[in-house]
């Protein structure tokens, strides 16, 4: 155990540095394409055709990256902790082309790849068992850098173990890897740290007390948010079937569909370019501030469809943040209709339900909802739990009805 903990500390530090480097490259590329370059062309704001063009560019770059070999698996199949150094170039190239150019997926899965690659490289001369352990340590430490709080990742690890996807014997080393990785972000002693990410979305007001009506409305939000994300999954599976038969035309078609949905929202509802493309976390404040229920409905419906297309078409990224955006959209929409219930409470409910329906991890989803919706306060905790339970129950029913049994993460041994 002592040796595993020592390995966890070292891998955790390196994985956090690697994850921070990936996020920096992604942020720089996004700023260049969507902020700096339009300004050089004299554009005061990004037009709809710009979104179409660069989504197509991203799709073509993904196709080019396929020549590098096998990358990471589909986000529909869960998180993957088995991607070693030999697959790093292909996996991360596709991920950067996905995330920078606007496909609707998040950075969490590529961050896991950064960690597994580092863990595999450091232990490349060790036994396969030690190498698998190091890759799991690196993957968990890396994803911990994006979730705002290492305890969210720790909850995920516990649920992974409960699902049988990770052995219980590595829980303590994984916990230490999260701690050492988080120190890289917060700093220690003279080292200032690389900086933490605050997931709490601004614009939410604190809830003083819940009523029976709030619980009933929250239940409605949970059902709608879970259904919306499950529709995204179904669209993803249908798109994936096309992609297996004709990968290049499918991903090009997916780029056109996402661009078309984004253009519709931009032109018809006068929304900024980032409302439909991308993972969605930076667009949440704008969504919460929207006062038109019809506009919010259009945004989260198009986002859910674009999300589904992105899941199955060959783009690669994580499934968490787009699901949270859909949940926020459902909460805001219902809150604008039922004005007696605080929107903050419904946003937390929607996040928990949508994440649980996508990930099949109810405990982690509930905690993530409370972190993102921190402005609502802890009074809304029961609604987060209701949302998570409803989401996972509907996901289990969906799996049974459709035969899709993918779990998060994909089973690994360490």
Protein Blocks (a to p, Z undefined) as FASTA:
>chain_A
ZZmmmmmmmmmmmmmmmmmmmmmmmmmmmmmmmmmmmmmnopabdcfklmmmmmmmmmmm
mmmmmmnopcdddfklopafkbcfklmmmmmmmmmmmmmnopacdfklmmmmmmmmmmmm
mmmmmcfklmmmmmmmmmmmmmmmmnopaklmmmmmmmmmmnopacfklmmmmmmmmmmm
mmmmnogajbnbjoiadfbdghiacdfbdcfklmmmmmmmmmmmmmmmmmmmmmmmmmmm
mmmmmmmlmmmmmmmmmmmmmmmmmmmnopafklmgojhlmmmmmmmmpcbfklmmmmmm
mmmmmmmmmmmnopacdfklmmmmmmmmmmmmmmmmmmmbcfklmmmmmmmmmmmmmnop
aklmmmmmmmmmmmnojmlmmmmmmmmmmmmmmmmmmmmmnopacdcdddddZZ
